[in-house]
């Protein structure tokens, strides 16, 4: 299993904020439905988009300039 990139995670979050279903996002991005569901189930899913991206970067050991 390969980790999602920050860009992929950001795209998923953006589409979720536009009320797209996980199946619609899967069809649009070509990513597996379970990968999208994992992004939805993260404990920070109730946070703003920028804050969620920051949390994803922390988990992945990345950084952000937000």
N, C-alpha and C positions, 0 to 999 in steps of 0.2 A: 504494500500500500504506500503510495506516494503522498506526501503532505501537499496541501493546497498552497499555492503561492499567495503572497499578500494581495496581488492584483486580482487573483481569482476570488479570494475571500471578500475583498472590497466589492467586486462585481456582484457576488451573491447577496451581500448586505444591501447594496443599492436596489437590486431587484426585489428583495424581500420588503424593503421600505415602500416599493411601488405596488405592494400587495400581490405580487406574483406567487403562485404556488411553487412548492419544491419541484413538482413534476414539470411545470412550465419552465422553471429555471434550468432544470436538467436538459430539457429539449433544446433550449436556447444556447446553453453553454457547452453541451456535450459532456458535462461532468456527471458522475454517478449520483443518483438520487440520495444514496446514503451519505455521500460526502456533503451534500447540501444540508441534509438533516442534521449532521453533526454541527454545522455552523449555527443552525437554529437552536440547538439544544445547549449551546455553551452558556455557562452561568451569567455571562454578561449580555445576553441577547436583549435585555430590556434597556441597555444603554444607548446613547446616541451613536450614530455611525462613526464619527471620529474616535469616540472613546472605545468602541468595540474594536476598531482597527488597532488602536494602541494596545489593547489587551491581547489581541491575537499576536501582535509583534512581540510583546513581552514573553508569551508562551513559546514563541519560535526563536527567541533570543535575538530578535532584530531590534531596530530602533525606529523612531519616527521624529519628524520635525513639527508635529502638530502643536 
